[in-house]
C-alpha cells in the first residue's frame, strides 16, 4: 500500500479525533463553570452536616440530577467509583501531538523548514519543534512557582504572572517565526500553549486533587493553614487554625 495513502488517512482520522476530544475537554470545562455558578446553599440540614456547601437540581434527557459540592471534601470518600475528569485533556494532547507528528514531523522538510527563513536540517527542525513544547511548559511552570508568590509566601501575583506569560508567548512567537516556515511557526506556538494547558492538568491539577481526595488542604488568604487527614480535620476540631474552626463551626453546627 502506498505510504502516502496511509498518511492521508491518518491525517484525516487524527484531525477529527483531535477536534472531538478538544470539544469534550472544553465542553466539560464549561459545564463545571456553569455548575459552580449555579450552585445554591443547601436547604437540607443533613446535607449541611455532611459538609455540602452548594447544590443544584437539573433535568436532562428525561432524568433528574442533583450535583452537590463539598468545600473541602467529604468526611469519608465514597465506596463507589470516584470519576476523574482528566482524559479529555490527555486525549486532546495525545491526538494533537500524533497529528503534529504525522503532518509536520514526518514531512519536516516540506512543512517545518523554510530555507529562506533558517537554514537547517529537517531532523534539527523537528527536534526544535518538540523542544518548543517542553520548553514552553518548563518556562510557564517556573513563572508560576517563582512569580506566583507574594512576599509572605502566599499564592498571589496574578497580574505579574500574566505579564510574564504574555512576554513568554511573544518571545516564543518571535523565535518560532525566526526558525520555522510561516505556517508551522504559528502552529508550533499553538501546540506549545496546548501542551502547557494539558501539562498543567497532568503535573499540577490532578496530583493536587488526588492529595485532597485523601487529605484536607485548607487555605486562608492564599496560604495553606491546614494539611491533615479528613478524620483529624472534622473530628479534632479544637486543634485546627482559627480560620478553619470558624469554617467548621458554620457547617457542623447545623
N, C-alpha and C positions, 0 to 999 in steps of 0.2 A: 504494500500500500504506500502511496506517495506520502512522505512525511509532511509535506505542505498541507495535504488534506487533513491530517490529524491535528496539525497546529491550528488550522482554521476552525475545526470543530471544538478543540479545546478552548480556543479564544471565545467562541460563541457561548459554550456552556458555562465557562468560568465567569464570563461577563454577567450573565443572568443570575448565576448563583451569588455573585458579589452584590448585585442590586437587591436581590430578595433578602439576603441576610442583613444588609445595611438597613433596609426598610424595617425589618424585625427589630434591629437594635434601636433605631431612632423611635420606632413606634412604642416599644416597651418603656423607653426613657420618658417619652411624652405622657404615657399612661400614668407613670408614677408621679410625674409633676402634677398632673390633673388630680391624682389621688390625694397627694399631700395638700393641695389647695382646697380640696372638697371635704376634708375631714372635719367632723364636728365633735365636741366633747361628748362622751357617752353619758346617757341618762341612767343607765342601769348601774346600781350601786355595786353589783357583783363584778362588773367589768372594771370599775374604778379600783376595787380592791385588788384585782389581778394586775393592775399597773397599766391598763389601757388608757391612753390619753386622747385618742381620736378614733372615730369610726365613720363609716358611710354605708348607705344602702344603695344598691344599683340593680338594674334589671337588664339582662342581655340574652338574646336567643331563647326566651321563654323561661329563663331561670333567674332566681333572685340571689344576690351576693351581698355579703356583709363583711368587707375588709376591716380589720382593726389594727391600729398601730400602737406599739409599745415604745415609750420614750427611751428606755434603756435596755429593753429586752424582757422577756417573761421571767418569772421566778424560776421556772424549770422549762427546759426545752421540750417541745412535743415529742412523743414517742414515735410518731409517724415521720413521713418524708418532709424534710425541710428543703424547699425549692430555692435554688440559687440562680440568679439572673446574670450569667456571665458568658454563656455560649453564644449569645447574639453578638457580643463584642469579638470573641475569639474567632467565630466563623467568618465574620466580616473581614477581619485582618488576614486570616489564612487564605480565604478565597481571593482577596485583593492581592496578596503577595504572589499567589500562584498565577494570577492573571498578569501581574507585572513581570514575573519570570518568563512566562510563555511569550508575551508580546514584546517586551523590551530587553530583558537579559538575553533571551535566545537570539534575538535579532539586534544585538547591541550595535553592530556596525552600521545598521540602517537607521535605527531609532534613537540611539543614545549619542552616537558620535557624529559631530559636525566638524570637519577638519578646518573649516573657516572660523570656528569658534575656539576650538582647542585641539591640538594635535596629540592624540594618544591612541592606544590600542583598545579594541572592544573589551578585552578582559579587564583592563585597568578602569575603563568607564563603568563596567558592570560592578566591579568591586567598590568603586567610589559611590555609585548609586546606593548599594546596600549599606555602605558606611554612613551615608546621609541619614538613613533610618535609625541606625543605632546611635549615632552622634546626637541626633535631634532629641531622642529620649533622655540620654545622659545629661545633656545640657539643660533640658527642661526640669529634670529631677533635681539637679544641682541648684538651679534657680529657686525652686520651691523650698528646698531644705535650708538654703542659706538666707535668701531674701524674704522668705515667708515667715519670719520670726520677728517679734518685737524685741525691744531692748531687754525686757524682763524674761524673755524665753517663750512667751506665749505665742500662739498662732496669730498671724496678722500680716499687715503689709500687702494687702491685695493690689493696691494701685502700683506699688513698687514692682511686685511680681508681674503684673500685667504689662508694665512698660518694658521690663527686661525681656519678657517673652515676645512682645511685639518687635523689639530690636533684634532678637534672635531670628525671628521669621524673616525680617527684612534682610538681614545679613545672609541667611541661608538662600533666599531668593536671588540675591546678587551673585552669590558664589555659584549657584546652580546655573544661572544664565551665562556665567563666565566659563563653564566647563562642558555643559551638555547642549545638545540640539534644542532648539526653541520649544518644541512640543514636549520633549522629555523633561526639560528643566522645571516646568510648572507641575508636571505630574510627579516628579521626584519630591518637590516641596509638599504637594498634597499628600503623597504617601507618607512623608515624614510626619505630618500633622496627624494622619490616621494612626500611625504607629504610636505616637505619643498618647493618643486617646486610649488605644487598646492596652498599651503597656501600663498605663495608669490603673486600669481595671485589674490587670494581672498582678502587678507588683505592689500596689498600694490599697486599692479599694477592697478586693476580695480577701487578702490576708487580714486586713483590719476587721472586716465583717466576721471572718472565722474566729478571730480573737474575741470579738464582742459576743459571739454566739455562745462562748463558754465562760466568759468573764464580763464583768460590768466595768466599762470605762466611762467615767463621769467627768465632764469638763465644766469649768467655771471661767468665763471670760477668756476662752481660748487656751486655758491651762488645765492639764489633767490633774484632778484633785483626788480621784478615786480610781483604783485599778485593783479589783479584787474579785473573788468568786461571787456568783449570784446569791449563794446561800449567805455569805458574810454581809453582802450589801443590804439584803432585805430583812435579815434576821437580827444581825448585830448592829442595829441602827445607832446605838449610843456611841459607837466607835467611829462613826462617819464624820466627815467635814461639816461645818455649819451649813454650807450651801446644799450639800446632799441631804442633811437632816431636814432642812426646810422643804426640799422637794418631796422627800419620803413622807413628811407629815401631811402633805396635801393629798397624796394618792393612797396612803394607808389608813387615813382617819375616817374613810367612808365605810 
